[in-house]
Amino acid sequence: MDFHWIGFFFWLFVAASFLALIVGLIKLSSRLLVLSGLLMILPFLYFLGAENWMRWLVLFPLLPFALAIFAKKKD
């Protein structure tokens, strides 16, 4: 059984993005929220090729960017 690097980086980006999202929400840090959105873009673009409701998951990275704008305006 071979090690698949693409799967490793896929899940690494997903885990890092959700960790940055949680910490960014706790601290209301716009930089962490933008980092979370950037880390989410590549893994969630994978779902753009789906032929069912999972295609809508591509819009999920917009949430951290919207929250970053809200956090920036609050400062």
N, C-alpha and C positions, 0 to 999 in steps of 0.2 A: 504494500500500500504506500503510495507516494504522498508526500506532503504538498498540499496545494497552497501556494503563497497568496493567490488571489482571494481565496476564502479567508485566509488569515487576516489580510489587510481589510477585507470587507467587514468582518466582525470587529476588528480593532477600531476602524473608523466609526462604526455604529456605537460601540461601547464608549469611546472617547467623546463622541458627540452628545450622548445622553448624560455622561458625567459632567461635561461642560455646561449642558443645559440646566442640570440640577443645581450646580454650584453657581452658575450665573443668575438663576432665579433667586437663590438664597441671598446672594450678595448684591443683586440688582446691578450686575456689571455688564455694561453694553459690549465690552470687548470679549468677554467669555460667551455671550450670547451670539455674537457674530462668528466667533470661532466654532461654536456648535453648529450654526447654520452652514458654514463652509465645510465642516467635516461630514455633514449629512448629505450634501449635494451628490457626491459620487456614488455612495451606496444606494441612495434612493432613486437615482437615475436608472438603475438596473430595472426597477419596476415599471419604467415607461414602456418597455416592450411587452408587458402583460396584456392579455386580451379580455380582462375582466375588471372587476371593481378595484383590483390592486393597483391599477394605473393611477388612481387618485392619490396614492401614497407619495407621488412626486411632489405634491403640493405641501407636504409636511415640513420640508426645510424652510418654507416661508414663515412659519410660526416663530422660530428664534429671531429671524430678522425683524419681524414686527415687534417682538418683545424688546429687541435691542433699541429700536427707535423710541419705544415707550420709556425705557430705562434712561436713554440719553436725554429725553425731554424732561424727565423727572429731576435730573441733576441740575 
